[in-house]
């Protein structure tokens, strides 16, 4: 297992280093500011342009988006589709267990006494419970790790990290989650995906010819 973890980390080295730097920055912010201060620092800085695009950005961490991508991947490579689908399934299960274990209130419920002061984006369904951790953020960072692991050009690290950050920010901007939820979701996504790939992708059957073709590829 340790060899598998080292192999995965070698493949995602640049992404992982950049993520650790990001994580340290996030933890520093958390030490310097309170939960409320961080939330309102984001919530008061809204704009019509962001109100328009953030619901679409947040959908990039939606489970149905990943399912659709896995279905497309199956047309060309079963192994990639299988890794994508199972990574999403495992990380989603983990985050749902955590959500119900903590049962933390989301901003709408947490600030129920001053909800009239909060900015909400029209047309977005705002939830009240199971805030910690952020599932969309977990999914985005999990997929970032997976894609980084699979692509040959490791310069994609910056773009994939940016993708995760943007999804995480969208969850705060839309008042679906707190900063803590997003940071925890990102960490869970990165760690669980590394462990899952270290175990699963060492299975010999995934590296046979049958698994490295897709529905559109001739036998």
N, C-alpha and C positions, 0 to 999 in steps of 0.2 A: 504493500500500500504506500509506504514512504517513497519508494522509487516512482510509483505512479504520480504522486503529488509533486515530486521534483520534476518529472517530465512535463506535467501540466504547467507548472510555474515557469519552466524554461520557455515554453511556447508563448506564454502571456507575459513575459518578464517586463516589458515596457509598460503595458497596461497596468500591471500589478504595482509597479514602482510609483507610477503617476497616481494610482488610486490611494496608495498609502500616504502620499503627500497630501492629497485631498482630504483623507480621513483625519490626519493630524490637524489640518486647518479647521475642519468642522468641529473637532473636539475642543480646539482652542476657542472657537466662537462660543461653544456651549459653556465653557468655563468663565468666559467674560460677560456673557449676557444671560438673562433669564428666559424661560420659555415664552412668557408673554411678550417680552421686548423683541425677541426674534420674530415672533409671529406678526406683530404689528409693523415691524420694519419692512416686512414683505407686503402685508395687506394694505398699507396706506399708499404704496407706490403702484398704483394701477393705472392703466391706460386703455383706451378703446382698442388699440392695435393688439395689445396683449389679451384683452378680453376675447378677441376674435380668434387668435391663434392657439392659445393655451389649451382649450378643450381638444383640439386636434393633436397637439403635442402629447397630451396625457394619454391619448388613445394608442400611442406608440408603445406604451407599457401595458396595454390591455391584453388579456388572455386570448381573446378572439383574433387579435392581430398575429400573435405567435402561432396559433393553430393554423391560420391561413398560410403563414410563411412555411410552416412545416409541411403542409399539403403541397405547396409549390415545390419545395425541396425534394419531396418524394418523386416528383417527375424526373429528377436528374440523378439523385443519389439517396438511396435508402438509409445509408449510415448517417448522413447529415440530418435527414428528417427524423430518424430515430433518436439521435442525440438531442435534437432540439425539442422534440415532443416529451421525452422522458425527463429532460432537465426542467422543462416548464412544469411538468406534473409533480416532480419531487419538491421543487422550490415552492410551488403553490401550496402543496400540502403542508409544508413546514410553516409557511407564513400564516395560513389559516388557523393552524393549531396555536400559534403564538397570539394571533388576534383574539381568539376566544379565551385564551388563558389570561391575558392582561385585561381584556374588555375595557380599554381606555376610551374616554370620551373624545370625540372629534371637536374641532374648534366651535362648531355651531352649538353644541351642547355645553362645552367647557365655558364658553362666554355667553351663556343663555341670558344672563342679567344685563348684558350690553350688546346683544345681537344686532340692535338697530345701528350700531356704530360700524359694524363689519361690512366689508365690500364683498358681495357675491356676484359671480358672473351669471347673467341671465341665461336661462335654458339649461343650466347645469344642475343635476340632482345632487343636493348636498346631504350627505349621510351624517349620522349622529354618533354611532357606536363603532367599536373595533378599530380604533385609530392606529394603535401600535402593534406591529410596524407597518410600513407602507408596502402594500402588495405590488402596486404598479412600479414603484422604484426597485423593489427586489427583482421583478421580472426584467426590467430594463438592464440592470447591472448583470444579472445572470446571463442574459443574451449577449451582453457586451463581452463577458468572459468567454462564452462559447464561440462567438464569431472570431474573437481574437485567437482562440485556440485553433480554429479551423483554417483561417486565411493564411496565405503564404507571405503576403506583404504586411509586415508587422508595423508599418507606419500608420495603419488603420487605428492604432491604439488611441491616438488623440481624438479622432472622430467618434470612436465607440465610447470613450469616456465622456465626451461632450453629450452624446445621446443620453447616457444615464443621468447626467447632471440636469439636462433639460427636462427630462421626465420627472425627476425629483422636484425640481423647481415648480413645475406645473402643478404638482400635488399640493404644494404650499400656496401657490398663487390662487388656486381654485378653492382654498380653505377646506380641502378634504383631509389635510394632515398637518401635523406640526413638524418642525425641523428635526426633532428627535426621532420621529417616526420614519422620516426619509433616510436619515443617517443609518439607523438600525436596519432598515430594509435593504439599503445598498450593501452593508456589511454581510448580512445574511445571504444575499444573492451571490456575492463574490465567493464567500467561504464554502457554502453548500455546493455551488457549481464546481469549484475546484475539486472537492472531495468526490463528488459524483463522477466527474470525468476521469479522475484518477482510478476509480474502481471500474466503471463501466467500459471505458474505451480500451482497456487492456484485454477485454474478452476477444478471443481469436476469431469468433464467428463474424464480428463486425468488420474484419479486415479481409474477408474472402471476396472473390470476384462478384458473387451474387449480391452482396450488400453494397458494393461500390458501383452499382448501376441503378437506373431509375425506370419508371414506367415508360418513359419515352425512348429509352435506349434499347437498341436491338440486342438480342441474346447472341 
